[in-house]
Amino acid sequence: MSEEEETAFSEDLRVQYLGETVCRMLRLETDTWEKCVNAEKNKILFTTFFETPIRLLFFSVTASNTLAVSTEKQKSISYLQTRHNSRNRAMIHAVESMVISWMHMIHKVLRADSAELIVKGLNPGPKAELDFWRSRKTNIQSIYDQLQNPCVQKMIRILEIIDSSYFPPFKLSFMCICPSALLEARAIDLHLQPLGSLLSQLEEDEFSYIHTLIPPVFHLIFLVWIHCSFYSSPARIVALLQELCNLLIQQASSYLGVDELMKEETEDALEKLQTVVGVFRCVRETFKTYRQKLAALASHYSTAKCWDFPSALVFTRFDGFLARVLQLKALFSTMLEFQRLEKLFFGGIRGRVYTEQVSCLHTEFLQLCKDMRDQEYNPLDLTSQDFEKDFSSFQEKVADFDRRLSSILCLAFQDCSGLESVFKVMVELFGEELDSCKHLFDSHLEQYLV
């Protein structure tokens, strides 16, 4: 190599930067570096290093105080580490600290669970499940792409060379955990996507029409369980079904109207409550149907899995809300029954006395109803026991009203002058019930005659 060529190569900015770094680390004279870098074989080695994205160079000082360079780890490197232990420790510490911080972030993403919001008591809807897996797929894909970066590859190589204790777990994350987690997230996100449009309909449609959407939603969940092996575990399907129940509870609460429910007309409130009961029972029946379908599949195919988890894991909050709705339905049904007392009149010698007693009882009942309607709490709030206590007290007072009304009716029957009077009282009090009985009797008679 001519002197001009040697000068040109030495003045390369990359060579100068590398020379300054090596001389500073190994405490070498500039002449020693110049002799090393201008050697023909070393020039080829440096040029290859600069042009190759992933490569390491190892420098060592020989016994004759010359600088040797190689692409393979030499025994003399240990002498370099011993001689400059403090500097090496600082560099290794910096690299390992960065790796530790990064691994914590990676593991935080990988440990995230879609059921965390349920555990915290936030009662999320099923769209939270879809959003979780979409976000998880994006995050893990980003991590995986970063791991493919040449700089990260060099860092992994450094950890391996220095025999770092962080190399095995980092390699495990790189080689196994991230790829498998990415495959899982992609598969689950793909299989859950069809649920999105149906869930949007559940949120947007009138509650009275929701029962038509329940079977399609359960059928899609059934298909996800059958075809997505990553999602066919009780923990995941239970979380999704719990979130579906939370959505239905939220929609039912909006439909009933928390602030207006207790102030609505009795008949209107009863109609709404009956609609909610119908939808909730449809959910229960549909769940039972698909559970039996899976059991039938499992009996024929060994690969099929059953929903053999306790239904209470899914429906605890759902059943609690339904029980509260049934209590409200019983409350309004009682109000509707006692409204009939307003038009009840008795004839005969003591008829006026009995009518006044019933009117007094009816007035007391209206005041009891007013007290229930004027309460400011949310009767659909399952975390509060205020309604439970008031409803229990209401039932006790209604039972007392029933006993008092029964006493008045018994006395009225005793004072009837004949059978005709008895029938008049019965028709007055139980006209609707007698009509129902007659309808049933006529229908059975027609069947018998046919």
C-alpha positions as CSV (number, residue, x, y, z in Angstrom):
1,M,0.0,0.0,0.0
2,S,1.4,3.4,-1.0
3,E,1.8,6.2,1.6
4,E,-1.0,8.2,0.0
5,E,-3.4,5.3,0.3
6,E,-2.4,4.7,3.9
7,T,-3.0,8.4,4.7
8,A,-6.4,8.4,2.9
9,F,-7.6,5.3,4.9
10,S,-6.3,6.7,8.2
11,E,-8.2,10.0,7.6
12,D,-11.5,8.2,7.1
13,L,-13.8,9.6,9.8
14,R,-15.0,6.2,10.9
15,V,-11.4,5.0,11.3
16,Q,-10.5,8.1,13.3
17,Y,-13.5,7.7,15.6
18,L,-12.7,4.0,16.1
19,G,-9.0,4.8,16.7
20,E,-9.8,7.5,19.3
21,T,-12.1,5.1,21.2
22,V,-9.7,2.2,21.2
23,C,-6.7,4.4,22.2
24,R,-8.7,5.9,25.0
25,M,-9.9,2.5,26.3
26,L,-6.6,0.7,26.0
27,R,-4.4,3.7,26.8
28,L,-2.4,3.4,23.6
29,E,-0.2,5.7,21.8
30,T,-1.3,7.0,18.4
31,D,1.6,5.3,16.6
32,T,0.5,1.9,17.9
33,W,-3.0,2.5,16.4
34,E,-1.5,3.8,13.1
35,K,0.6,0.6,12.7
36,C,-2.4,-1.5,13.4
37,V,-4.8,0.2,11.1
38,N,-2.5,0.5,8.1
39,A,-1.7,-3.3,8.1
40,E,-3.3,-4.7,5.0
41,K,-5.2,-7.5,6.7
42,N,-6.5,-5.1,9.3
43,K,-7.6,-2.7,6.7
44,I,-9.7,-5.4,5.1
45,L,-11.1,-6.3,8.5
46,F,-12.0,-2.7,9.3
47,T,-13.6,-2.2,5.9
48,T,-15.7,-5.3,6.3
49,F,-16.7,-4.1,9.8
50,F,-17.9,-0.7,8.5
51,E,-19.9,-2.3,5.6
52,T,-21.5,-5.1,7.6
53,P,-24.5,-4.1,9.8
54,I,-23.9,-6.8,12.5
55,R,-20.3,-7.5,13.5
56,L,-18.0,-7.2,16.5
57,L,-14.3,-6.5,16.7
58,F,-12.1,-7.6,19.5
59,F,-8.9,-5.6,20.4
60,S,-6.0,-6.8,22.5
61,V,-2.4,-5.7,23.3
62,T,0.2,-8.3,22.7
63,A,3.3,-9.0,24.8
64,S,5.4,-6.8,22.3
65,N,3.0,-3.9,23.0
66,T,1.4,-4.1,19.5
67,L,-2.3,-3.8,18.9
68,A,-4.1,-7.0,17.6
69,V,-7.6,-7.0,16.2
70,S,-9.8,-10.0,15.5
71,T,-13.5,-10.9,14.9
72,E,-13.3,-13.7,17.4
73,K,-13.0,-13.5,21.2
74,Q,-9.4,-14.1,22.3
75,K,-8.0,-15.0,25.7
76,S,-6.2,-11.7,25.9
77,I,-9.7,-10.1,26.2
78,S,-9.8,-11.2,29.8
79,Y,-6.6,-9.3,30.5
80,L,-8.3,-6.2,28.9
81,Q,-11.3,-6.7,31.2
82,T,-9.1,-7.0,34.2
83,R,-6.9,-4.1,33.4
84,H,-9.9,-1.8,32.6
85,N,-12.4,-3.4,35.0
86,S,-14.0,-0.1,36.1
87,R,-14.7,1.1,32.6
88,N,-16.0,-2.2,31.4
89,R,-18.3,-2.5,34.4
90,A,-19.7,0.9,33.7
91,M,-20.4,0.0,30.1
92,I,-21.9,-3.4,31.0
93,H,-24.0,-1.8,33.7
94,A,-25.4,0.7,31.2
95,V,-26.3,-2.0,28.7
96,E,-27.8,-4.3,31.3
97,S,-29.8,-1.5,32.9
98,M,-31.3,-0.6,29.6
99,V,-32.1,-4.3,29.0
100,I,-33.7,-4.6,32.4
101,S,-35.9,-1.6,31.9
102,W,-36.9,-2.8,28.5
103,M,-37.7,-6.3,29.7
104,H,-39.9,-4.9,32.4
105,M,-41.9,-3.0,29.8
106,I,-42.1,-6.1,27.6
107,H,-43.3,-8.3,30.5
108,K,-45.9,-5.6,31.5
109,V,-47.4,-5.9,28.0
110,L,-47.3,-9.6,28.0
111,R,-48.8,-10.0,31.5
112,A,-51.7,-7.7,30.8
113,D,-55.0,-9.6,31.1
114,S,-58.4,-8.6,29.6
115,A,-60.1,-9.5,32.8
116,E,-58.2,-6.9,34.8
117,L,-61.1,-4.4,34.5
118,I,-63.5,-7.0,35.8
119,V,-61.3,-7.8,38.8
120,K,-61.1,-4.1,39.6
121,G,-65.0,-4.0,39.7
122,L,-65.3,-1.6,36.8
123,N,-67.9,-3.8,35.0
124,P,-66.7,-3.3,31.4
125,G,-68.7,-4.2,28.3
126,P,-67.6,-6.8,25.7
127,K,-66.2,-4.0,23.5
128,A,-63.4,-3.7,26.1
129,E,-62.5,-7.3,25.3
130,L,-62.3,-6.5,21.6
131,D,-60.3,-3.3,22.2
132,F,-57.9,-5.1,24.5
133,W,-56.9,-7.8,21.9
134,R,-56.7,-5.2,19.1
135,S,-54.4,-3.1,21.3
136,R,-52.4,-6.1,22.5
137,K,-51.8,-7.2,18.9
138,T,-50.5,-3.8,18.0
139,N,-48.2,-3.5,21.0
140,I,-46.7,-7.0,20.7
141,Q,-46.2,-6.4,16.9
142,S,-44.3,-3.2,17.8
143,I,-42.1,-5.0,20.3
144,Y,-41.4,-7.8,17.8
145,D,-40.4,-5.3,15.2
146,Q,-38.1,-3.6,17.6
147,L,-36.4,-6.9,18.4
148,Q,-35.6,-7.3,14.8
149,N,-33.7,-4.0,14.7
150,P,-29.9,-4.4,14.0
151,C,-29.1,-2.3,17.0
152,V,-31.0,-4.7,19.3
153,Q,-29.4,-7.6,17.6
154,K,-26.0,-6.1,18.4
155,M,-27.0,-5.6,22.0
156,I,-28.1,-9.2,22.3
157,R,-24.7,-10.3,20.9
158,I,-23.0,-8.1,23.5
159,L,-25.0,-9.8,26.3
160,E,-24.0,-13.2,25.0
161,I,-20.3,-12.3,24.7
162,I,-20.0,-10.9,28.2
163,D,-22.0,-13.9,29.6
164,S,-24.6,-11.6,31.1
165,S,-27.1,-13.3,33.4
166,Y,-29.8,-11.3,31.5
167,F,-29.0,-12.9,28.2
168,P,-31.0,-16.2,28.7
169,P,-34.3,-14.4,29.8
170,F,-33.9,-11.8,27.1
171,K,-33.2,-14.4,24.4
172,L,-36.3,-16.4,25.7
173,S,-38.4,-13.3,25.2
174,F,-36.9,-12.7,21.8
175,M,-37.0,-16.3,20.5
176,C,-40.1,-17.8,22.1
177,I,-42.5,-15.6,24.2
178,C,-43.0,-12.6,21.8
179,P,-43.6,-14.7,18.6
180,S,-46.1,-17.0,20.4
181,A,-47.8,-14.0,22.1
182,L,-48.1,-12.2,18.8
183,L,-49.6,-15.3,17.1
184,E,-52.1,-15.6,19.9
185,A,-53.1,-11.9,19.8
186,R,-53.5,-12.0,16.0
187,A,-55.7,-15.1,16.1
188,I,-58.0,-13.9,18.9
189,D,-58.4,-10.4,17.4
190,L,-59.3,-12.0,14.0
191,H,-61.9,-14.2,15.6
192,L,-63.5,-11.5,17.8
193,Q,-63.8,-8.9,15.0
194,P,-67.2,-10.2,13.7
195,L,-68.7,-9.6,17.2
196,G,-68.1,-5.8,16.8
197,S,-71.1,-5.1,14.5
198,L,-73.5,-7.1,16.6
199,L,-72.4,-5.4,19.8
200,S,-72.9,-2.0,18.2
201,Q,-76.5,-3.1,17.4
202,L,-77.0,-4.1,21.0
203,E,-75.9,-0.7,22.1
204,E,-77.9,1.3,19.6
205,D,-81.2,-0.7,19.1
206,E,-84.3,-0.3,21.2
207,F,-84.1,-2.5,24.3
208,S,-87.5,-4.1,23.5
209,Y,-85.9,-5.6,20.3
210,I,-82.7,-6.7,21.9
211,H,-84.0,-10.3,22.4
212,T,-83.7,-10.9,18.6
213,L,-79.9,-10.2,18.8
214,I,-79.2,-12.5,21.7
215,P,-79.1,-15.8,19.7
216,P,-76.7,-14.4,17.0
217,V,-74.3,-13.0,19.6
218,F,-74.2,-16.4,21.4
219,H,-73.7,-18.2,18.1
220,L,-70.6,-16.0,17.3
221,I,-69.2,-16.7,20.8
222,F,-69.9,-20.4,20.2
223,L,-67.9,-20.2,16.9
224,V,-65.0,-18.4,18.6
225,W,-64.9,-21.1,21.2
226,I,-64.9,-23.8,18.5
227,H,-62.4,-22.4,16.0
228,C,-60.0,-20.3,18.1
229,S,-57.8,-22.6,20.1
230,F,-56.2,-19.6,21.9
231,Y,-59.6,-18.5,23.2
232,S,-61.1,-21.9,24.1
233,S,-60.3,-21.6,27.8
234,P,-62.9,-21.1,30.6
235,A,-61.2,-18.0,32.0
236,R,-61.4,-16.2,28.7
237,I,-64.9,-17.2,27.7
238,V,-66.2,-16.4,31.2
239,A,-64.7,-12.9,31.0
240,L,-66.4,-12.3,27.6
241,L,-69.8,-13.6,28.9
242,Q,-69.5,-11.4,32.0
243,E,-68.8,-8.4,29.9
244,L,-71.9,-9.3,27.7
245,C,-74.0,-9.4,30.9
246,N,-72.6,-6.0,32.0
247,L,-73.6,-4.5,28.6
248,L,-77.2,-5.9,29.0
249,I,-77.4,-4.6,32.6
250,Q,-76.3,-1.2,31.4
251,Q,-78.8,-1.2,28.5
252,A,-81.6,-2.3,30.8
253,S,-80.8,0.4,33.3
254,S,-80.9,3.0,30.5
255,Y,-84.2,1.6,29.2
256,L,-85.9,1.6,32.6
257,G,-84.6,5.1,33.5
258,V,-83.1,5.3,36.9
259,D,-84.5,8.7,37.7
260,E,-88.0,8.2,36.2
261,L,-88.8,4.6,37.0
262,M,-90.3,5.2,40.5
263,K,-92.2,8.2,39.2
264,E,-93.8,6.5,36.2
265,E,-97.4,5.3,35.9
266,T,-97.7,1.9,37.5
267,E,-98.9,0.2,34.2
268,D,-96.0,1.7,32.2
269,A,-93.4,0.8,34.8
270,L,-94.7,-2.8,34.9
271,E,-94.6,-3.1,31.1
272,K,-90.9,-2.0,31.0
273,L,-90.0,-4.3,33.9
274,Q,-91.7,-7.2,32.1
275,T,-89.7,-6.5,28.9
276,V,-86.4,-6.5,30.9
277,V,-87.4,-9.8,32.5
278,G,-88.1,-11.3,29.1
279,V,-84.8,-10.3,27.6
280,F,-82.8,-11.6,30.6
281,R,-84.6,-14.9,30.6
282,C,-83.9,-15.1,26.8
283,V,-80.2,-14.7,27.7
284,R,-80.3,-17.5,30.2
285,E,-82.2,-19.8,27.9
286,T,-79.8,-19.1,25.0
287,F,-76.7,-19.8,27.2
288,K,-78.3,-23.1,28.3
289,T,-79.0,-24.0,24.7
290,Y,-75.4,-23.5,23.5
291,R,-74.0,-25.2,26.6
292,Q,-76.0,-28.3,25.7
293,K,-74.9,-28.0,22.1
294,L,-71.3,-28.0,23.1
295,A,-71.8,-30.9,25.4
296,A,-73.4,-32.8,22.5
297,L,-70.4,-32.0,20.3
298,A,-67.9,-33.1,23.0
299,S,-69.7,-36.5,23.2
300,H,-69.0,-37.0,19.5
301,Y,-65.6,-35.3,19.0
302,S,-62.8,-35.6,21.4
303,T,-61.3,-32.2,20.4
304,A,-64.5,-30.3,21.3
305,K,-64.6,-28.7,24.8
306,C,-67.6,-28.1,27.0
307,W,-68.6,-25.0,28.9
308,D,-68.2,-27.0,32.1
309,F,-67.5,-24.0,34.3
310,P,-70.2,-23.1,37.0
311,S,-72.7,-20.7,35.5
312,A,-72.5,-18.6,38.6
313,L,-69.1,-17.4,37.4
314,V,-70.9,-15.7,34.5
315,F,-74.2,-14.7,35.9
316,T,-73.6,-13.6,39.5
317,R,-74.1,-9.9,38.8
318,F,-76.6,-10.6,36.1
319,D,-78.8,-12.7,38.4
320,G,-78.5,-10.1,41.1
321,F,-79.8,-7.4,38.7
322,L,-82.6,-9.7,37.6
323,A,-83.6,-10.3,41.2
324,R,-83.8,-6.6,41.8
325,V,-86.0,-6.1,38.7
326,L,-88.3,-8.9,39.9
327,Q,-88.6,-7.1,43.2
328,L,-89.5,-3.9,41.4
329,K,-92.0,-5.8,39.3
330,A,-93.6,-7.3,42.5
331,L,-93.7,-3.8,44.0
332,F,-95.6,-2.3,41.1
333,S,-97.8,-5.3,40.7
334,T,-98.9,-4.9,44.4
335,M,-99.5,-1.2,43.8
336,L,-101.7,-2.1,40.8
337,E,-103.7,-4.7,42.8
338,F,-104.4,-2.3,45.7
339,Q,-105.6,0.4,43.2
340,R,-108.7,-1.6,42.8
341,L,-109.7,-0.8,46.4
342,E,-110.5,2.7,45.3
343,K,-113.7,1.6,43.5
344,L,-114.8,-1.0,46.1
345,F,-118.2,-0.3,47.7
346,F,-120.2,-2.5,50.0
347,G,-124.0,-2.6,50.2
348,G,-126.3,-3.8,52.9
349,I,-126.9,-2.6,56.5
350,R,-123.2,-2.3,57.4
351,G,-121.9,-1.7,53.9
352,R,-121.1,1.9,54.6
353,V,-118.9,0.9,57.6
354,Y,-117.0,-1.6,55.5
355,T,-116.6,0.9,52.7
356,E,-115.1,3.4,55.0
357,Q,-112.7,0.9,56.5
358,V,-111.5,-0.1,53.0
359,S,-111.1,3.5,52.0
360,C,-109.0,4.2,55.1
361,L,-106.9,1.1,54.3
362,H,-106.5,2.4,50.7
363,T,-105.4,5.8,51.9
364,E,-102.7,4.3,54.1
365,F,-101.5,2.2,51.2
366,L,-101.3,5.2,48.9
367,Q,-99.1,6.9,51.6
368,L,-96.9,3.8,51.7
369,C,-96.5,3.9,47.9
370,K,-95.7,7.6,48.0
371,D,-92.9,7.0,50.5
372,M,-91.4,4.4,48.3
373,R,-91.7,6.6,45.2
374,D,-90.1,9.6,46.9
375,Q,-86.9,7.8,47.8
376,E,-83.9,9.5,46.2
377,Y,-81.6,6.4,45.8
378,N,-81.2,4.4,42.7
379,P,-83.3,1.2,43.1
380,L,-81.2,-0.6,40.4
381,D,-77.9,0.0,42.3
382,L,-76.7,-3.4,43.3
383,T,-74.0,-2.0,45.6
384,S,-76.7,-0.3,47.8
385,Q,-79.0,-2.2,50.2
386,D,-81.3,0.8,50.8
387,F,-84.0,-0.5,48.4
388,E,-83.7,-4.0,49.8
389,K,-84.5,-2.7,53.3
390,D,-87.4,-0.5,52.1
391,F,-88.9,-3.3,50.0
392,S,-88.7,-5.7,52.9
393,S,-90.5,-3.1,55.1
394,F,-93.1,-2.6,52.3
395,Q,-93.8,-6.3,52.1
396,E,-94.4,-6.5,55.8
397,K,-96.9,-3.6,55.7
398,V,-98.6,-5.1,52.7
399,A,-99.0,-8.4,54.5
400,D,-100.6,-6.4,57.4
401,F,-102.9,-4.7,54.9
402,D,-103.9,-8.1,53.4
403,R,-104.8,-9.4,56.9
404,R,-106.9,-6.3,57.6
405,L,-108.6,-6.5,54.2
406,S,-109.3,-10.2,54.7
407,S,-111.0,-9.5,58.0
408,I,-113.2,-6.8,56.4
409,L,-114.2,-9.2,53.6
410,C,-115.0,-12.0,56.0
411,L,-117.3,-9.8,57.9
412,A,-118.9,-8.6,54.6
413,F,-119.6,-12.2,53.6
414,Q,-121.1,-13.0,56.9
415,D,-123.5,-10.1,56.6
416,C,-124.7,-11.1,53.2
417,S,-128.4,-11.7,53.2
418,G,-128.3,-14.4,50.6
419,L,-126.4,-16.2,47.9
420,E,-127.0,-13.4,45.4
421,S,-125.3,-10.9,47.7
422,V,-122.3,-13.2,48.1
423,F,-121.9,-13.5,44.3
424,K,-122.1,-9.7,44.0
425,V,-119.3,-9.3,46.5
426,M,-117.2,-11.9,44.7
427,V,-117.7,-10.3,41.3
428,E,-116.9,-6.9,42.7
429,L,-113.6,-8.2,44.2
430,F,-112.5,-11.0,41.9
431,G,-114.1,-10.2,38.6
432,E,-110.9,-10.4,36.6
433,E,-109.9,-13.7,38.2
434,L,-113.3,-15.2,37.6
435,D,-113.2,-14.2,33.9
436,S,-109.8,-15.9,33.6
437,C,-111.2,-19.0,35.2
438,K,-114.1,-19.0,32.9
439,H,-111.8,-18.6,29.9
440,L,-109.8,-21.6,31.0
441,F,-112.9,-23.7,31.6
442,D,-114.3,-22.8,28.2
443,S,-111.0,-23.7,26.4
444,H,-110.8,-27.1,28.2
445,L,-114.4,-27.8,27.4
446,E,-113.9,-27.1,23.7
447,Q,-110.9,-29.5,23.6
448,Y,-113.0,-32.2,25.3
449,L,-115.9,-31.8,22.9
450,V,-113.6,-32.0,19.9
